[in-house]
């Protein structure tokens, strides 16, 4: 390992500033990024825990570029590697990934570039990392720094333990002097200690960011009429990106079919699908061809789509860590997003059965099974809790939460008003636990209070207790939630382990004696409307944003890239807010680096100039300036007007003039019209001979991308016409 001069934080910030601006268009770092980058430059091991959207990737992308070296990143999924490489290359950053989808020639080219020192980052799976060929390649390339992404997978105490990650400890045998940097979004103190031990990190810099995501609104709702509950929640985010997580493949398929019949643009993803179907679902979601993906937890690791506005759990996930990571895929752009969890007491039993069954079939170590059952129990406690969700999540990960009201969860938004007779019900529950004399679990206590007729109750004569049947009017699952509320409030204590039981605390005894009062809340049956918020649209010209988004999609199709790799929504909103019409003005927008400015800046500047001419706007003036845009029909009404004109087979230029939209926006309307209305012919916009040529070539290339079709036609047919034909022919 090359010895690096130790740099203090201010010097690190100054040193990386030109790189940040050149490649990413940033002028500042987020919390803890400077410290993580400092560890990477100073040759220290590190463990970096930052929530999803907190900027972990930048922490391992910057050091090799500044130091002019080649680092290796261990990443679990090919799709994740590809997305990161595409995004980096779009900025001019030299990166590559070695995986099973490459040809032998492609692998050889990457290996030569790696040995020649032409690459700054090389991504690889944990399985391939320790193969003799790759170890030899890294030694020849003089690799002396490794980044382990999704590092929580190495810990058997975590929520996503993967045995293949355990072998990463062997890195020390082959590269004893290298530095190792572990990155994860979710890790409790116990998991953090295990990561350090398993990777044999040497006096690591441990950097733990705030787990709280203030831009997310958490809601937990008892599952009753789930189909109606789900539709209601998704309609609150119409035409916005959403993920729906289900436990099983069967659930996933049923929910996806339901949403398709209700008119949602839906993709489905689970491990039982073939590789091509899974890849298509992921690509369609990333490339904004569908709004909703219904999936098992196999979907989503490393998903970079930053504008997910809603994450829904159709059932309780099996750990708080998993819940934190999956909900963390919402609002990665920092804008507000909603997270709804629909749960039932049956979820706990279902997960417990699945863990025990898997343990039997795989001969899993008993301590691993116990750890997984504890995680399920912790998640059930969270779901049944009536305390602030933001506070509960922060405390779970060992952090304090200072605010008294988060204003962003079902509890603090008063979706769950206090029960009038809460103290009386709480007293009955506590007195029942005391009357049972020996500790029992939640299920048995609830059965006694509801007057159930079970063998255990009869054998123990618990039907003779005064509390037997005292709360039979309360539904079983509602009563279970009330018991968990008393646990949260410290009136009852629930033991850990796979057979937890209840005990009454000193505070609970005071309640039973009538010397104190408590509040209980009954959860709502539906998801409340989204909270009033500023979604980051203040001052943004919506029409211009739509046009810029269409241009982004066109460029993404041309280059076979996901749209977010071109520019993020945040960048487009700033463009639509500030309307820059010069390279100098465009360079001031955060997130536009030198490479993208030179490569794409003029195309977006031209689009902005054209929009300003069409709408009588002053270029470079924001909506807050004295010159205001003239009032235009909403996006929805403009689209509806365009559809009516398409039915009359009017030319695209006429449709653009009539609706006040740019030509690129009108073409996107036409694509949607063709896909939704299925007209018999598109001859009004594409001649028959062009249609036949495009359809034939697209069919031969399986319709995967537009660029091969464009090139096969020698650039003589526009991308707009190619897209319309492929939509009409059902090729993509």
C-alpha positions in Angstrom: 0.0 0.0 0.0 1.3 3.4 -0.9 1.7 5.6 2.1 -0.5 8.7 1.8 0.2 12.1 3.4 -2.4 12.5 6.2 -4.8 15.3 5.2 -7.0 17.1 7.7 -10.6 17.8 6.7 -10.2 21.4 5.4 -7.4 20.3 3.2 -9.5 17.3 2.0 -12.4 19.6 1.0 -10.1 21.9 -0.9 -8.4 19.0 -2.7 -11.6 17.3 -3.8 -13.4 20.5 -4.7 -12.2 20.6 -8.4 -13.1 16.9 -8.8 -16.6 17.3 -7.3 -17.3 20.2 -9.6 -15.8 18.7 -12.8 -17.5 15.3 -12.6 -20.7 15.8 -10.5 -21.3 19.5 -10.6 -21.3 19.8 -6.8 -19.7 22.5 -4.8 -20.4 21.1 -1.3 -20.4 17.8 0.5 -23.1 16.2 2.6 -22.6 15.3 6.3 -19.8 12.8 6.9 -18.8 12.6 3.2 -15.7 14.7 3.9 -14.7 12.4 6.8 -15.3 9.3 4.7 -13.3 10.7 1.8 -10.6 11.7 4.2 -10.3 8.1 5.4 -10.1 6.9 1.8 -7.3 9.3 1.0 -5.4 8.9 4.3 -5.1 5.1 4.0 -7.4 4.3 7.0 -10.0 1.5 7.1 -13.6 2.8 7.6 -17.1 1.7 8.3 -19.6 4.2 6.8 -23.3 4.0 7.6 -25.4 6.5 5.7 -29.1 6.2 5.0 -30.3 5.5 1.5 -29.9 8.8 -0.5 -27.2 10.0 1.9 -24.5 9.9 -0.7 -22.5 6.7 0.1 -21.3 6.2 -3.4 -19.5 9.5 -3.7 -17.4 8.5 -0.6 -15.7 5.7 -2.6 -15.9 7.4 -6.0 -13.9 10.5 -5.1 -10.7 9.1 -3.5 -9.4 7.1 -6.5 -10.0 10.0 -8.8 -8.2 12.4 -6.6 -5.3 9.9 -5.9 -5.1 8.7 -9.5 -5.3 5.0 -8.5 -7.6 2.0 -9.2 -10.0 0.9 -6.5 -12.2 -2.2 -6.5 -15.9 -2.0 -5.3 -17.6 -5.2 -4.2 -21.3 -5.0 -5.2 -24.0 -7.7 -5.0 -26.0 -7.1 -8.2 -25.1 -6.8 -11.9 -27.8 -4.3 -12.4 -26.5 -2.1 -9.6 -23.0 -2.3 -11.1 -24.2 -1.4 -14.6 -26.2 1.6 -13.3 -23.2 3.0 -11.4 -20.8 2.5 -14.3 -23.2 4.1 -16.7 -23.7 7.1 -14.4 -20.0 7.5 -13.9 -19.1 7.2 -17.6 -21.7 9.8 -18.4 -19.7 12.3 -16.3 -16.4 11.3 -18.0 -15.3 9.1 -15.0 -13.4 6.0 -16.1 -15.1 3.0 -14.5 -16.0 -0.6 -15.5 -17.7 -3.7 -14.1 -16.7 -7.3 -14.5 -19.6 -9.8 -14.4 -21.1 -12.8 -16.1 -22.9 -10.9 -18.8 -19.6 -9.8 -20.5 -18.0 -11.5 -23.4 -14.4 -12.8 -23.1 -13.2 -9.9 -25.2 -14.9 -7.4 -23.0 -13.4 -8.9 -19.9 -10.0 -8.9 -21.5 -10.3 -5.2 -22.5 -11.3 -4.2 -19.0 -8.4 -6.3 -17.5 -5.9 -4.5 -19.8 -7.2 -1.1 -18.9 -7.1 -2.0 -15.3 -3.5 -3.1 -15.4 -2.6 0.0 -17.4 -4.0 2.2 -14.7 -6.7 3.7 -17.0 -9.6 2.9 -14.7 -10.4 4.6 -11.4 -13.1 2.1 -10.2 -13.8 -1.5 -11.0 -17.0 -3.2 -9.8 -17.2 -6.9 -9.1 -19.4 -9.4 -7.2 -18.3 -11.0 -3.9 -18.2 -14.4 -5.7 -15.9 -13.2 -8.5 -13.6 -11.1 -6.3 -11.8 -14.0 -4.7 -11.3 -16.1 -7.9 -7.6 -16.8 -8.7 -7.9 -14.9 -12.0 -9.3 -11.8 -10.4 -6.9 -11.9 -7.4 -4.0 -12.1 -9.9 -5.4 -9.2 -11.9 -5.8 -7.0 -8.9 -2.2 -7.7 -7.8 -0.9 -6.8 -11.3 -3.0 -3.6 -11.2 -1.6 -2.8 -7.7 -5.0 -2.4 -6.1 -4.6 -1.4 -2.5 -8.1 -0.1 -1.6 -11.4 -1.9 -1.5 -15.0 -0.7 -1.0 -17.6 -3.2 0.3 -21.0 -2.0 -0.7 -24.1 -3.4 1.2 -21.7 -4.5 3.9 -24.5 -5.5 6.3 -24.8 -8.7 4.2 -21.7 -10.0 6.0 -23.4 -10.1 9.4 -25.5 -13.0 10.6 -27.2 -10.6 13.0 -28.4 -8.4 10.2 -31.5 -8.6 8.1 -30.0 -9.7 4.8 -27.2 -12.2 5.7 -25.5 -13.6 2.6 -23.0 -16.5 3.2 -20.9 -15.4 0.2 -20.1 -12.2 1.9 -18.4 -14.0 4.8 -15.5 -15.0 2.4 -14.6 -11.3 2.0 -12.4 -11.7 5.2 -10.0 -13.5 2.9 -9.0 -10.2 1.3 -6.6 -9.7 4.2 -4.7 -12.8 3.2 -4.1 -11.7 -0.3 -3.8 -7.9 0.4 -2.5 -7.5 3.9 -1.6 -3.9 3.6 -4.7 -2.7 1.7 -7.4 -0.5 3.2 -10.9 -1.7 3.4 -14.0 0.5 3.5 -17.4 -0.9 4.4 -20.6 0.9 3.3 -24.2 0.2 4.3 -27.5 2.1 4.8 -28.7 0.0 7.7 -26.8 -1.4 10.6 -27.5 -1.5 14.4 -24.6 -1.3 16.8 -24.4 -5.1 17.0 -24.2 -5.4 13.2 -21.6 -2.7 13.0 -19.4 -4.6 15.5 -19.8 -7.8 13.5 -18.9 -6.1 10.2 -15.7 -4.7 11.7 -14.8 -8.2 13.1 -15.7 -10.2 10.0 -13.8 -7.8 7.6 -10.9 -7.6 10.1 -10.9 -3.8 9.8 -7.9 -2.2 11.4 -8.7 0.6 13.8 -11.4 1.8 11.4 -12.9 5.2 11.2 -16.6 4.5 12.1 -18.9 7.1 10.6 -22.6 6.8 11.3 -25.0 9.3 9.8 -28.5 10.2 11.0 -30.9 7.3 10.3 -33.9 9.6 10.3 -35.4 10.6 6.9 -37.4 13.7 7.7 -38.8 13.9 4.1 -40.6 10.6 4.5 -44.1 10.3 5.9 -44.6 6.9 7.6 -48.1 5.4 8.0 -48.9 2.0 9.5 -52.5 0.8 8.8 -54.2 -2.4 9.8 -54.9 -4.5 6.7 -58.6 -5.0 6.2 -59.9 -4.5 2.7 -56.4 -4.5 1.3 -57.3 -4.1 -2.4 -59.3 -0.9 -1.7 -56.7 0.3 0.7 -53.9 -0.2 -1.9 -55.8 1.5 -4.7 -56.6 4.5 -2.5 -52.9 4.9 -1.5 -51.6 4.7 -5.1 -54.2 7.0 -6.5 -52.9 9.7 -4.1 -49.7 9.4 -6.1 -51.1 9.1 -9.6 -48.5 9.2 -12.4 -45.7 9.1 -9.8 -43.2 6.3 -9.2 -44.2 3.8 -6.6 -43.0 0.4 -5.3 -45.3 -2.1 -3.7 -43.6 -4.8 -1.7 -45.2 -8.2 -1.1 -44.0 -11.3 0.9 -44.5 -14.0 -1.7 -44.4 -14.5 -5.4 -48.1 -15.5 -5.4 -49.0 -12.2 -3.6 -46.9 -10.3 -6.1 -48.6 -11.7 -9.1 -52.1 -11.2 -7.7 -51.4 -7.6 -6.8 -49.8 -6.8 -10.1 -52.8 -8.3 -12.0 -55.2 -6.2 -9.8 -53.4 -2.9 -10.6 -53.3 -3.7 -14.3 -57.0 -4.1 -14.3 -57.3 -0.7 -12.6 -55.4 1.1 -15.2 -52.0 1.4 -13.6 -48.7 1.1 -15.6 -47.3 -1.9 -13.7 -44.3 -4.2 -13.8 -43.8 -7.3 -11.7 -40.6 -8.6 -10.1 -39.8 -11.7 -8.1 -37.2 -14.5 -8.0 -39.4 -17.0 -9.8 -39.4 -15.0 -13.0 -36.7 -15.8 -15.6 -33.7 -13.4 -15.8 -35.0 -11.6 -18.9 -38.4 -10.8 -17.3 -36.7 -9.6 -14.1 -34.3 -7.4 -16.1 -37.1 -6.0 -18.2 -39.2 -5.1 -15.1 -36.2 -3.3 -13.5 -35.3 -1.5 -16.8 -38.9 -0.4 -17.4 -39.1 1.1 -13.9 -35.7 2.8 -14.1 -36.4 4.1 -17.6 -39.8 5.5 -16.5 -41.8 3.3 -18.9 -43.9 2.1 -15.9 -45.0 4.0 -12.8 -45.5 1.1 -10.3 -43.5 -2.0 -9.7 -44.9 -4.8 -7.5 -42.2 -7.0 -6.1 -40.8 -9.2 -3.4 -37.8 -7.8 -1.4 -35.6 -9.3 -4.1 -36.2 -6.0 -6.0 -34.7 -2.7 -5.2 -31.2 -3.0 -3.9 -29.3 -0.2 -5.5 -32.3 1.2 -7.4 -31.1 4.7 -8.3 -34.5 6.1 -9.4 -34.5 9.2 -7.2 -38.1 10.3 -7.8 -40.0 7.4 -6.1 -42.8 9.2 -4.3 -44.4 6.2 -2.6 -43.4 2.9 -1.1 -46.1 0.5 0.1 -45.7 -2.7 2.1 -48.6 -5.0 1.4 -47.6 -6.9 4.6 -45.2 -6.5 7.5 -41.5 -6.9 6.4 -39.4 -9.3 8.4 -37.1 -6.7 10.1 -36.9 -3.1 11.0 -33.6 -2.9 9.0 -35.4 -4.2 5.9 -38.2 -1.7 6.4 -35.8 1.1 6.8 -33.9 0.1 3.6 -37.0 -0.5 1.5 -38.8 2.7 2.6 -35.5 4.5 2.0 -35.9 4.0 -1.7 -38.6 6.7 -1.6 -37.6 10.3 -1.8 -33.9 9.8 -2.6 -34.0 13.3 -4.2 -34.7 14.8 -0.8 -38.3 15.7 -1.7 -41.3 14.5 0.3 -42.5 10.9 -0.2 -45.1 8.6 1.5 -44.5 5.1 3.0 -47.5 3.0 3.9 -47.4 -0.3 5.7 -50.5 -2.5 5.8 -50.1 -5.2 8.4 -51.9 -7.9 10.2 -51.0 -10.2 13.2 -50.9 -13.1 10.7 -47.8 -11.5 9.1 -45.8 -12.2 12.3 -47.0 -15.9 12.3 -46.2 -16.2 8.6 -42.7 -14.9 8.8 -42.0 -17.0 11.9 -43.2 -20.2 10.1 -41.1 -19.3 7.0 -37.9 -18.7 9.1 -38.3 -22.0 11.1 -39.1 -23.9 7.9 -36.0 -22.5 6.1 -33.9 -23.3 9.2 -35.0 -27.0 9.1 -34.4 -27.4 5.4 -31.0 -25.6 5.3 -29.7 -26.9 8.7 -29.2 -23.3 9.6 -27.2 -22.6 12.8 -29.6 -22.1 15.8 -28.1 -18.7 16.7 -28.9 -17.4 13.2 -32.5 -18.6 13.5 -32.9 -17.0 16.9 -31.5 -13.7 15.5 -33.9 -13.8 12.6 -36.9 -14.4 14.9 -35.8 -11.5 17.1 -35.8 -9.3 14.1 -39.4 -10.3 13.2 -40.4 -9.7 16.8 -38.9 -6.2 16.7 -40.7 -5.4 13.5 -44.0 -6.5 15.0 -43.4 -4.3 18.0 -42.8 -1.3 15.6 -45.9 -2.1 13.6 -48.1 -2.3 16.7 -46.6 0.7 18.3 -48.4 4.0 18.8 -45.3 6.1 19.3 -43.8 8.5 16.7 -42.5 6.4 13.8 -39.5 8.7 13.2 -38.6 8.5 16.9 -39.1 4.7 17.0 -36.8 4.1 14.0 -34.1 6.4 15.3 -34.1 4.7 18.7 -34.0 1.3 17.1 -30.7 2.2 15.5 -29.4 3.7 18.8 -30.0 7.4 18.0 -32.0 10.0 19.9 -34.8 11.9 18.3 -35.1 15.4 19.7 -38.3 16.7 18.1 -41.5 16.3 20.1 -43.6 16.1 16.9 -42.2 14.9 13.6 -45.3 16.1 11.6 -44.6 13.2 9.3 -46.2 10.0 10.6 -49.6 8.6 11.3 -49.2 9.2 15.1 -48.0 12.8 15.0 -50.4 13.8 12.2 -53.2 12.6 14.5 -54.4 9.9 12.0 -54.9 7.9 15.3 -57.0 9.9 17.8 -56.9 8.9 21.5 -59.6 6.5 22.8 -62.0 7.9 25.3 -61.9 4.8 27.5 -58.2 4.2 27.0 -57.2 4.0 30.7 -60.0 1.6 31.5 -59.0 -0.8 28.7 -55.3 -0.5 29.7 -56.2 -1.3 33.3 -58.1 -4.4 32.2 -55.1 -5.6 30.2 -52.6 -5.1 33.0 -54.9 -6.7 35.6 -55.2 -9.7 33.3 -51.4 -10.1 33.0 -51.2 -9.9 36.9 -54.1 -12.3 37.4 -52.4 -15.0 35.2 -49.7 -15.2 37.9 -47.1 -16.8 35.5 -45.9 -14.9 32.4 -47.8 -15.6 29.1 -47.4 -14.4 25.6 -49.5 -11.7 23.9 -51.7 -14.2 22.1 -52.9 -16.0 25.3 -53.5 -12.7 27.2 -55.7 -11.5 24.3 -57.6 -14.8 24.2 -58.4 -14.6 27.9 -59.6 -11.0 27.6 -61.8 -11.8 24.6 -63.3 -14.9 26.2 -61.9 -17.4 23.8 -62.5 -21.1 24.3 -59.1 -22.8 24.0 -57.5 -25.9 25.4 -54.9 -23.9 27.3 -57.5 -21.6 28.9 -59.6 -24.6 30.0 -56.6 -26.5 31.4 -55.3 -23.6 33.4 -58.8 -22.5 34.6 -58.2 -19.1 33.1 -61.9 -18.9 32.1 -62.6 -18.4 35.8 -60.6 -15.2 36.1 -62.6 -11.9 36.5 -60.9 -10.6 33.4 -62.1 -13.5 31.2 -64.1 -12.0 28.4 -63.8 -8.4 29.8 -62.8 -7.0 26.3 -64.7 -9.4 24.0 -66.1 -6.4 22.2 -62.6 -5.4 20.9 -61.4 -7.2 17.7 -58.5 -9.6 18.3 -56.0 -7.8 16.2 -57.0 -4.4 17.6 -56.5 -5.7 21.1 -53.1 -7.1 20.2 -52.1 -3.6 19.1 -53.3 -2.1 22.3 -51.2 -4.6 24.3 -48.1 -3.5 22.2 -48.9 0.1 23.0 -48.7 -0.7 26.7 -45.3 -2.2 26.0 -44.2 0.9 24.2 -45.3 3.1 27.1 -43.4 1.0 29.7 -46.5 -0.4 31.5 -45.8 -4.0 30.3 -42.4 -5.6 29.5 -42.1 -8.1 26.7 -39.1 -10.5 26.9 -36.9 -11.3 23.9 -36.4 -14.7 22.2 -38.6 -16.9 20.1 -41.2 -17.3 22.9 -41.6 -13.8 24.4 -43.9 -13.3 27.4 -45.4 -10.3 29.2 -44.6 -9.0 32.7 -46.1 -6.0 34.5 -43.6 -3.1 35.2 -43.8 -0.8 38.3 -45.5 1.8 36.2 -48.1 -0.8 35.1 -48.8 -1.7 38.8 -49.5 2.0 39.5 -52.0 1.9 36.6 -53.7 -1.2 38.1 -53.9 0.5 41.5 -55.7 3.5 39.8 -53.0 6.0 40.7 -52.2 6.9 37.1 -53.9 7.3 33.7 -52.7 6.5 30.2 -53.7 7.1 26.6 -54.4 4.4 24.0 -55.0 5.0 20.3 -57.0 2.9 17.8 -55.2 2.7 14.4 -57.2 4.0 11.3 -58.4 1.6 8.6 -57.3 3.7 5.7 -54.3 5.7 4.6 -54.9 9.4 5.2 -54.4 11.9 2.3 -50.8 13.0 1.8 -49.7 15.8 4.1 -49.6 19.3 2.7 -46.1 20.0 1.6 -43.8 21.8 -0.7 -42.6 19.1 -3.1 -39.8 21.3 -4.4 -42.0 22.8 -7.2 -41.8 26.4 -5.9 -41.1 28.6 -8.8 -40.8 25.7 -11.3 -42.5 26.2 -14.7 -44.3 22.8 -15.0 -44.7 23.0 -18.8 -41.0 23.6 -19.3 -40.2 20.8 -16.9 -42.4 18.4 -18.9 -40.5 19.5 -22.1 -37.1 19.0 -20.5 -38.2 15.6 -19.2 -39.2 14.6 -22.7 -35.8 15.7 -24.0 -34.1 13.7 -21.2 -36.1 10.6 -22.2 -35.2 11.1 -25.9 -31.5 11.4 -25.0 -31.7 8.4 -22.7 -33.2 6.3 -25.5 -30.6 7.4 -27.9 -27.8 6.4 -25.6 -29.4 3.3 -24.0 -29.3 4.8 -20.6 -31.8 5.3 -17.7 -33.1 8.9 -17.7 -31.7 9.6 -14.2 -28.2 9.1 -15.7 -28.7 12.0 -18.1 -30.0 14.4 -15.4 -31.9 14.0 -12.2 -35.4 15.5 -11.6 -33.8 18.0 -9.2 -31.6 19.3 -12.0 -34.5 19.6 -14.4 -36.6 21.4 -11.9 -33.7 23.9 -11.4 -33.5 24.4 -15.1 -37.3 25.0 -15.3 -37.1 27.4 -12.4 -34.1 29.4 -13.5 -34.4 29.0 -17.3 -30.7 29.3 -18.1 -30.0 30.2 -21.8 -26.2 30.4 -21.8 -23.5 27.9 -20.9 -22.3 30.1 -18.1 -25.8 30.2 -16.5 -26.3 26.4 -17.0 -23.0 25.8 -15.2 -24.4 27.4 -12.0 -27.0 24.6 -11.6 -26.0 22.0 -9.0 -25.5 18.6 -10.4 -24.2 19.6 -13.9 -20.5 18.7 -14.2 -18.1 19.8 -16.9 -18.5 16.7 -19.1 -22.3 16.9 -19.1 -22.2 20.7 -19.6 -20.1 20.3 -22.7 -22.0 17.2 -23.9 -25.6 18.1 -23.2 -25.8 21.7 -22.1 -26.5 23.2 -25.5 -29.4 20.8 -26.3 -31.1 21.8 -23.1 -30.3 25.5 -23.6 -31.9 25.3 -27.0 -35.0 23.6 -25.6 -35.3 26.3 -22.9 -34.9 29.1 -25.5 -37.6 27.5 -27.7 -40.0 27.2 -24.9 -39.4 30.8 -23.9 -40.2 31.9 -27.5 -43.3 29.9 -27.6 -44.7 31.2 -24.3 -43.5 34.8 -24.4 -41.1 34.4 -21.5 -37.9 36.3 -20.7 -35.0 33.8 -20.9 -33.1 33.4 -17.7 -36.0 34.9 -15.6 -37.4 32.7 -12.9 -41.1 32.5 -12.1 -40.5 34.8 -9.2 -39.4 37.5 -11.6 -41.6 40.3 -12.9 -42.1 38.6 -16.2 -44.6 35.8 -15.6 -45.4 33.0 -18.0 -48.8 33.3 -19.6 -51.4 30.9 -18.2 -51.4 27.6 -20.0 -53.8 24.7 -19.8 -52.7 22.0 -17.3 -50.6 19.1 -18.5 -53.7 16.9 -18.2 -56.0 19.2 -20.3 -53.2 19.8 -22.9 -52.8 16.0 -23.3 -56.5 15.5 -23.6 -56.7 18.2 -26.3 -53.8 16.5 -28.1 -55.7 13.2 -28.0 -58.7 14.8 -29.6 -56.5 16.2 -32.4 -54.8 12.8 -32.9 -58.2 11.2 -33.4 -58.7 13.7 -36.3 -55.2 12.7 -37.5 -53.9 16.3 -37.4 -50.2 16.9 -38.1 -47.9 17.1 -35.1 -46.9 20.7 -35.7 -50.6 21.7 -35.7 -51.1 19.8 -32.4 -48.2 21.6 -30.9 -49.5 25.0 -31.8 -53.0 24.2 -30.6 -52.0 22.8 -27.2 -49.2 25.3 -26.5 -46.7 22.4 -26.1 -43.3 21.8 -27.7 -43.0 19.3 -30.5 -41.1 16.9 -28.3 -43.9 16.9 -25.7 -46.5 16.4 -28.4 -44.5 13.4 -29.7 -44.6 11.9 -26.2 -48.3 12.5 -26.1 -48.6 10.6 -29.4 -46.7 7.7 -28.0 -49.0 7.4 -25.1 -52.0 7.8 -27.4 -50.9 5.0 -29.6 -50.2 2.7 -26.6 -53.5 3.5 -24.9 -56.0 3.9 -27.8 -54.4 1.5 -30.3 -55.4 3.3 -33.5 -55.6 1.1 -36.6 -52.9 3.2 -38.4 -50.3 5.9 -37.6 -50.0 6.8 -41.3 -50.9 10.4 -40.5 -47.5 10.8 -38.8 -45.3 7.9 -40.3 -45.5 6.8 -43.9 -46.2 3.2 -44.6 -42.8 2.5 -46.1 -41.0 4.0 -43.1 -43.2 2.0 -40.8 -42.4 -1.3 -42.5 -38.6 -0.6 -42.4 -38.6 0.4 -38.8 -40.8 -2.5 -37.6 -38.7 -5.0 -39.5 -35.4 -3.8 -38.1 -36.8 -3.4 -34.5 -38.2 -6.9 -34.6 -34.8 -8.3 -35.6 -33.0 -6.5 -32.8 -35.7 -7.6 -30.3 -36.7 -3.9 -29.8 -34.3 -3.5 -26.8 -33.1 0.0 -27.7 -33.7 2.8 -30.2 -30.1 3.4 -31.1 -29.5 0.2 -33.1 -32.6 0.9 -35.2 -31.6 4.5 -35.8 -28.1 3.4 -36.9 -29.4 0.6 -39.1 -31.5 3.2 -40.9 -28.4 5.4 -41.3 -30.0 8.2 -39.3 -32.6 8.9 -42.0 -35.6 8.2 -39.7 -36.0 10.3 -36.6 -36.0 8.9 -33.1 -39.6 10.3 -32.7 -40.9 8.3 -35.6 -39.1 5.1 -34.5 -40.7 5.4 -31.0 -44.1 5.9 -32.5 -43.8 2.8 -34.8 -42.4 0.6 -32.0 -45.3 1.7 -29.7 -47.9 0.9 -32.4 -46.3 -2.4 -33.3 -46.1 -3.4 -29.7 -42.3 -4.1 -29.9 -41.5 -2.3 -26.6 
